[in-house]
Amino acid sequence: MAISPFDTLLQKIETRAARAGIIGLGYVGLPLAMAVARSGFAVTGFDIDPGKMVALDARRSYIDAVSDEALSAEIDAGRFKAMTDFAGLAECDVVIICVPTPLTKHRDPDLSFVEATSRSIAAHLRPGQLVVLESTTYPGTTDDVVKVILEATGLKSGSDFFVGFSPEREDPGNQHYHTATIPKVVAGDGPEALALMKAFYGAAVSSVVPVSSNATAEAVKLTENIFRSVNIALVNELKTVYAAMGIDVWEVIDAAKTKPFGYMPFYPGPGLGGHCIPIDPFYLTWKSREYELPTRFIELAGEINSAMPRYVVGKLAEALDIRAGKALSRSKVLVLGLAYKKNVADIRESPSLRLIEIIEERGGHADYHDPFVAEIPPTREYQALKGRKSVTLTPDTIAGYDAVLVATDHDRVDYAAIAKSAALIVDTRNVFNRLGLSADHVIKA
């Protein structure tokens, strides 16, 4: 009696004989590739960026979460290789999609990367493969987009090949959790697909959390990010209200978080960054229109968070006027921190880029310093900033600016030296107060 594609693939996964193909070797894909390889599977990484291939061939990681040593170890063990030729998908038993899912300029989902990748997989699809989407998206994408493209080959999901969804849960810079120790939500198109998902991810991560459908798993990821977006918007709004009342929102939060139940601290900032929180909630907003249902909390949170860079620049202009008697249009500003969060080099959707843009729209001049980002790389939204370099911090350099605007509170910065040399500091992260460096020329925003 012939062995079914399901039984064959399950046996390969259980014996670590399956080869995994991971498409998209960025902040999600490369750490996942290392975790899967360390668990004993052979892994082929795919990416269309030749620069990534050059780095990987040189055994040089471009992702903070993956060290050069960890990368070299998996290459030396024969468990990891990378290529740009998608023909290599034919030899992969498990294929995982980790490509970007951005928004259009009208805040509609841009699934072009997912669709193009699915078509590339379809060109090499064969019986006995498991295809997994990890890219964050609206509920229904895996079944209504990825599966449909794959089934156009004539092969059928659930019998010839299998489809699943498992949302990525990466947190760049987190020293306590990494890919293999973060619980993994998994789902599949049917019971056999789910069984394969549990077997594969269960071999690579500490625990799996199965849910009833791909759409449910897609909703889990959106819920996680919407939760953060709404709560950050709340404290950002409170910041503006309390500032008008002469109340320090940071002091309020520090006191409120002493309550041992019913409260979780979130912190204000100059805007939202990273791939997830500024983008993902709008995938649900877009999908909800199909059901004629409003998403007022999500949209309001997006409006508040998106307004923060302009609010901060307004506070900067006010401080320059009152403290220095100088207009922003005639001022030089040093933006401290380009990355969207502390102690990482990740600038995706960073509000610092928007801050620079707004300052210069208003006639000012803006430079930046970031110990993790030596030069601004090409971005979709801020092409005019490409190639600008981080300035070196010296007492004379700092004193040469009319104001220092703290956008990211990296630990690898001498804040005492900045406090001593800067004429004016606008702090969006409360770092000077935390370090006991509060002074009259330090303004919170």
N, C-alpha and C positions, 0 to 999 in steps of 0.2 A: 504494500500500500504506500503510495507516494506521501512524502512528508510535506506538510503545508508550508507556505512561505512564513506563516507565523511561527510554527514550531522550529523551522530552520533558523530564523532570526533570533528567537528567544534563546535557543541553544548557543548560538554564537555570542550573544551578550553575556549569558551566564558563565561561559568559559573564557571570556575576554578575547575571543577570536574575531569579534566584530571590529571593523575599522570605522572610526567616526570622521566625518567631514564637517568642518566648521567654516561657514561662509561669513566673512567679515571679521577681521582680526584687530578690532579696536578695543575700547575699554571693557566690552563684554566678552567678545570672542576670544581674545588671547588669554585672559585669565581662565576662561572656561576650558580652552584647549589644554592648558597646563594641568588643570584639575582632572580632566578626563584621562590625559596621558599618565599622570601619576597613579591613577587607579588601575592601570594595566592595559588600557586600550591603545591601539595604534591610532594616531590622529593625523589627518591631513588638513592643514589650514588653507583657506582660499581667500584671496583679496585681489581687487583690481588695481590697487595702489602699488606700483613698482618700487616706490620708496620703502614701503614696508618689507618687501622681499629683500631688498638690499640690506636692510637692518637685520632681518632674521637670518640671512645667509652669513652675516658677520657675527651672529650670535649676540646681537645687541638688542635689548628690549627697549621699546619706546613707551611702555606702559609702567607706571610706578608700581602697580600691584604685582608685576612679574620682574624678578631680578634677572640680570644677565646669567647668573650662575644657575638659576632654576631653568631658564631656557636652554642653556647648554647641556644640562643634565638630561633633559628629555630628548634632545637631538642626539646626544651620545648614546643614549639607551635605544635609539632607533624607534622611539615612540612618537616623534613629531617631525613633520616636514611641512613646508609651505610652498604654494605655487599660485600662479595666476591662471593656469590652464584648467578650465572647468571640466574638461574631459576626464579629469581625475575623479570626478564624482561617481563615475561608473563603478569604481572599486570600493566605494564607501557603502557600508551597511546602514549607518545612521547619519543623516544629513541635518545639520542644525543651522538655521538662518539667524544671523546676528547682525543685521544691517540697519542703517538709520531709518527712522520713521519721523521725518520733520513735518512742519506745517508749511502750507503755502502762505504767501503774504496776506491772504484773506483768512488765515487761521483755519483752513480746511486741511484734512489729512492728506499727506503726500505719501502714497504707497508705491511710488514708482520704483524704489529700490527693492521692496518686497516682491512686486510683480515681476521685475526683470530677473531677480534671483530665482523665483519660482519657474520662470520659463527656461532658465539655464539648467535647473534641476530636471525639468520635464524632458529636456533634450537627451538626458542620460539616465532617465528613470528605468528601473527594472524591477521585476517581482522580488519581494523579500527585503525592501528598504523601509526604514522609518524616517519620515521627514518631520522635523520639529521647527516651529517658529518660536523664537524668543523675543523678537522685536516687539516693543510695546505698541498696542494698537487698540482699536475699538472692538467690542464684542461682535463676533461673527466673521472677522477677517480670515482666520485659519480655515474655517469651513467654506466660506463664501468666495474667497479669493484664492488662497493657496491651493486648497483641495480641487477647486474647479479647474484651475490651470493644469494641475497634475493629471486630473482625470480626462482632460482633452486628449491625452495620449492613447486612450482606450483602455488603460489599466484602471482598476477600481480600488478605491480606498476601503480598507477593512477586509479585503480578500487578497489582492495582489500586493499592494503596498499599504503603509499605515501612516496616519497623520496625527500629530499632537501639538500641544502648546504648553510651554513652561516659561513664565515671565522671568526675565533677568532681575536680579536683586544685587546689583553692584553698588558699592559706596566708596568711591575713590578716597584714599587717605585714611580709611578706617583701619586702625591697628588691632582691633579686637575680633573682627569678622572678615573672612575671605570666602571665596567662591565655594569651597568644599565644606565650610562650617555653617553656611546660611541655609536654613530649611528651604527646600525647593518645592514650589507648587507645581503639580503636573496634571495634565488632562490628555485625553485622547478621543479620537473619532471612533467610538465603540469600545467594548470591553477588551478586545485583544490589543488594540492600540494603547489603551491605558496600562495594560499589563506590561507591554514592552517599555513604556515610559517609566513605570515604577522600577523595572529591572535595570534599565540603563542608568537612570539618574541615581537610583539607590546604590549603584556601584561606585559612583563618583562623589557623592555628597553625603553628609552625615545623616540627613533625614529628608524624606519626601512627604509631601502633603497632597494626596490625591483629591481631586474634585470631580464633579459629575460630568462636566462638559468643557470643551475648549472655550466656549463663550464665557463660562463661569471663571475659568482661569484668566482670561483676558480682562474680565471685570475686576478680578482681585488686584491686579497690578494697577489699574486705573484708580481703584478705591484707595490704595496705599498712597498714591501720589496726590490725589484730590484732598485727602485728609491733611497732608502737610501743607498744600497750597492754601487751603481755607484757613488753617490756623495761623500760618505766617501772615496772611492778609489781615487777619484779625489784629495781631500785635502791631503790624505796620500802620493800620488805621488808628489803633490806640496811641501809637507813638505821636501821630500828628495831633490828636485831640489833647493828650496829656501835655505835650510841648506848649500848646496854646494856653494851658492852665498853669504853666510853670512847674509841672510835675515830671520827674525823670522816670520814663517807662522802664528803664533798666533796674532802677531801685524797686519799682513796683513788682516786676517779674521775680527778682531775687527774693523778695519777701513772700510773694504768693507761692513760690515753689517749695516753701517750707511746709506747706500743708501736705500731710502724708497720704491723702486720698483725694480723688475727684479733681485733680489738677495736673497738667503736664506742661512743662515750660516750652514755649517756642520763642524765638528771638527775632526782632526786626532787623532790617538791613537796607542796603541801597537798591534792592531789587532781587529778582530770582535768577539763578543760573543753573547750569547743568542741563543734560538732555531731558531729564524727567519732568520736574515740577513746572517749568515754564511752558511745556508743550503738551504733555500727556493728557491733562484734564480736558483740553479742547477736543480730543478725539471722542470723548463721551458727549460733549456738547454738540458736536456735529452729528453724531449718530442719533441723539435724542430727537433731533428734528424729524426724523423718519416716523417717530411715534407721536409727533405734535405735543411734546412735553417740554416745558422750559427747564433750564438748569441754572436757576438764578444765583444760587450760592457759588457755583463754579465760575460763572461769568463775572460776578461781582468781585470775587477773589482775584480773578485775572486782571480786572480793571485796576484794582487797588495796587497789586504787586507791580503791574506794568507802569504805574504812575510814579513809583518810588524814585527812579533815577532823576526825573524832572523835579520832584520834591527836594531831593538832596542838593541838586544844583541850585535850586532856589534858596536853600539855607546857606549854601556856599556864597552866593551872590550877596545875600543879606549880611553875612558875617564880614565879607570884604568891605562892604559899604560902611557898616557901623564901626568895625574895628580898625580898618585901614584907610577909610575914606577913599576907596578906589573902586571903580566899576569893574565888573567881571570882564567886560570887553577889553580892558586894558591890563588884564592880569595874567600872570603865568602860574599855572597850577600843576602840582605834582600829584598824580593819582597813585596811591600806594596800594599795590596789589592788582594784578590783571586777572588772575585765576578766579573762578566763581566761588571757591571755598578755600579755606586755609590749608597750607602745607601740601598742596598738589599743583600740578602744572596744567590742569584741565581748564580751558577757557570757553568751553561750549556754553553758548547763551549767556556769557558773563555780563553782568550789569556794568562792569568797568568799561567795556567797550562802548556802551550806550552813554555812560557818563562823559567819556572823552568826546564823543560825538556832540552831545548837547553843549558842553562847554565851548567847543569850537563853533557850533552854530550860533552861539551868543557872542562870538567875537573874541573869546579868550584863547589862550594857548595852553595845551595840555601835553605833558609828558607822563611817563609812568615808570615805576620801579617795581620789579617783581623778581625775587631770587630764584624762582622756578621757571620763569618765562623770559628767555633772553631776547626774543624777537616775536612780533605779532605775525602769526602764520596767516595764510589765506583763509578767509571765512566767507560764508554765503552772504551775510548781512553787511559786513564792514570792510569791503574791499579797499576803501581809501586808506585804511589804517595798516594795511599789509606792509611788513618790512620795518616798521618802527621798532626801535631797540630800547631795552630797559636802560635807564640812566644809572650810573654808579652813585651811591650815596656817600657823600663826604660833607663835612660841616659847611664848606663853601657852596657846594651844590644845593644843599637844603636851604641855606639862607638866600639863595638866588631866586627862590619862588615866593610869590605873594601868599600862597597857601598850600598846605599839604592836605589832600583829601584821602582819608583812610577808607578804602573800599573792601580790602581783604586783610584780615589780621594774621598774616603768616607769623609763625614763631621765629623764623629765621630773619628777624629784622631788629635793629638796635633802636627801640622806641625811646630810650632815654636820650640818645644822641639827637633824635628828631625833635623831642620835646625841648632840648636845649638850643637847637639851631633854627627851628622853624619860626617864622613870624606869626603864623596862624595855622591852626590844625582843625579840620572838620572831621570828626570821628563818627563813622556810621556803625562801628562794631564795639564801641565801649571799651576798647583795648587799653587806652591810657588810664581810665579809671580802674580797670581790673589790675593794672600793674602799679597802682599807686602813683601815677604820674599826672594826676589832674592838676590843671593850672588855668589861669584866666584866659590864656590864648588857645585853650582846647575847647571847642564847641561840639556838642553832640548833635547828630542829625539823623 
